[in-house]
C-alpha cells in the first residue's frame, strides 16, 4: 500500500471500530458491523 494511503485506511479502521462499538450501522432490516478490507 502506498505511504499516502495508509493514514486514510487507518482513519477508516478507527471509524469502523467506533461505529461497531456503538452497535454498528442500523438499517430497517437490522444492524451491521462496518469492515474495511485492504
C-alpha positions in Angstrom: 0.0 0.0 0.0 1.3 3.4 -0.8 2.5 5.5 2.1 -0.1 8.2 1.4 -2.9 5.6 1.6 -2.1 4.1 5.0 -3.2 7.1 7.1 -6.5 7.1 5.2 -7.0 3.4 5.8 -6.1 3.7 9.5 -8.7 6.5 9.8 -11.3 4.3 8.2 -10.5 1.4 10.6 -10.8 3.8 13.6 -14.2 4.9 12.3 -15.3 1.3 11.9 -14.2 0.4 15.4 -16.2 3.3 16.8 -19.3 2.6 14.7 -19.2 -1.1 15.7 -18.7 -0.2 19.4 -21.9 1.9 19.2 -23.9 -1.0 17.7 -23.0 -1.0 14.1 -24.8 0.5 11.1 -28.5 0.4 11.7 -30.9 -0.2 8.8 -34.5 -1.2 8.7 -33.7 -4.9 8.4 -31.1 -4.9 11.2 -27.7 -3.8 12.3 -24.4 -4.5 10.5 -20.8 -4.2 11.5 -18.5 -2.0 9.4 -15.4 -3.6 8.0 -12.7 -2.3 5.7 -10.7 -4.9 3.7 -7.4 -3.9 2.0 
